[in-house]
């Protein structure tokens, strides 16, 4: 669906995007992770055709965004990070206004708008002024507006930012439903637990460069396998240390109060082999486990900074 190659974008002397490559397959729900200033919004706006890159190529569903922006935009539904208030419009008037912008008029526009308002569960608010809606309702309305022309690709910039947990859940469920219908979705978010829960793929953007991309299941497995391995013994520390040091999967080891902490590279089969070897040499092992990890800790490790707080769950953000 999306193919970016060598994309560069500068603002004065600042390189917001640096030779960026990104591939998103049809039907994916792709989560873009990155701290403030990483270039997320710039990347999304370049994708949506709102910013022209200084170099590189951007293809949406086989259409070159730079050579044929009008055609590309018909394939994209864009939801910015700010709603934009339309004080004098009701929900339906708001939808019909954007329907006309995409060439829909009369009964055809009315039917389409009613269909979308119903899909985002706002039918009972159809005659409400837009500025009277809660932020969560406004965000769902923004998604409905972005769907007016039935795009195959949705691009959303922090769609759950500032929402309470209930509204955030509602938006997440809506995105999952749209993805199930076959749409491709690119979403940026600071709420990392959300990305791991709903996304099929994740990309980590840092200072304009894509640090890594991959399937969520693969990344979570990598997180688990990269965490320290802790081994507790009742006695025989010297013998255990000799066995541990000689294991090919051990990169480093520390010992404190009969507890070994290992930087261990390997799968469950490798862990089982080490445990079997310790027990086979009469080492009384009383504990053997990987330390729990998180997408947040992995993100901070990949971006090599902890200066900015990255939110792990929606409860934490709602209290800010």
HELIX and SHEET records of a PDB file:
HELIX    1   1 UNK A   40  UNK A   47  1                                   8    
HELIX    2   2 UNK A   69  UNK A   73  1                                   5    
HELIX    3   3 UNK A   91  UNK A  101  1                                  11    
HELIX    4   4 UNK A  106  UNK A  119  1                                  14    
HELIX    5   5 UNK A  123  UNK A  125  5                                   3    
HELIX    6   6 UNK A  130  UNK A  132  5                                   3    
HELIX    7   7 UNK A  135  UNK A  146  1                                  12    
HELIX    8   8 UNK A  165  UNK A  180  1                                  16    
HELIX    9   9 UNK A  192  UNK A  198  1                                   7    
HELIX   10  10 UNK A  216  UNK A  226  1                                  11    
HELIX   11  11 UNK A  237  UNK A  245  1                                   9    
HELIX   12  12 UNK A  268  UNK A  280  1                                  13    
HELIX   13  13 UNK A  295  UNK A  303  1                                   9    
HELIX   14  14 UNK A  314  UNK A  318  1                                   5    
SHEET    1   A 4 UNK A  14  UNK A  24  0                                        
SHEET    2   A 4 UNK A   2  UNK A  11 -1                                        
SHEET    3   A 4 UNK A  55  UNK A  60 -1                                        
SHEET    4   A 4 UNK A  63  UNK A  64 -1                                        
SHEET    1   B 6 UNK A  76  UNK A  79  0                                        
SHEET    2   B 6 UNK A 153  UNK A 157  1                                        
SHEET    3   B 6 UNK A 184  UNK A 188  1                                        
SHEET    4   B 6 UNK A  29  UNK A  33  1                                        
SHEET    5   B 6 UNK A 201  UNK A 206  1                                        
SHEET    6   B 6 UNK A 209  UNK A 215 -1                                        
SHEET    1   C 4 UNK A 250  UNK A 256  0                                        
SHEET    2   C 4 UNK A 259  UNK A 264 -1                                        
SHEET    3   C 4 UNK A 229  UNK A 233 -1                                        
SHEET    4   C 4 UNK A 285  UNK A 290 -1                                        
END                                                                             
